[in-house]
Amino acid sequence: MQFGDRLSKQLFLNLHSLDEDIIEEVRERMESGKLKATFRDVYYVSTAKEKSWQQAYRIEERKKETGYTRNVMIQEDYEKTLAAARRKLG
């Protein structure tokens, strides 16, 4: 789960960086008059970024929900269980 969590976060950061780069490029082209930007110019990257964020968030939530728990037995319980098993076996 930790590897998937790190991978999702890294993908989100990479898409976020790409999103910023595209927005900066569009902004420069608009200022120079080479482009009249529309919503579609950044829509696909923004959508991928949002989905990546959602996936990273879901993994983080699952990690909290299904935290690893060890079955811990105190010495007294262990000895009682062992004695009961020995009695049954013979």
WODA-V587660 format. One record per pair of residues at least 6 apart in sequence whose ideal C-beta (glycine too) atoms are under 8 Angstrom apart, sorted by sequence separation. I is the first residue (numbers start at 1). GAP is how many residues later the second one is. If there is no record, write none. Layout:
i/gap
I/GAP
I/GAP
This chain:
i/gap
29/6
30/6
35/6
30/7
29/8
73/8
26/9
26/11
26/15
26/16
22/19
23/19
22/20
19/23
22/23
19/26
18/27
19/27
15/30
19/30
18/31
15/33
16/33
15/34
12/37
15/37
12/40
11/41
12/41
12/43
8/44
11/44
12/44
11/45
8/47
9/47
8/48
5/51
8/51
5/54
4/55
5/55
1/58
5/58
1/61
2/61
1/62
1/65
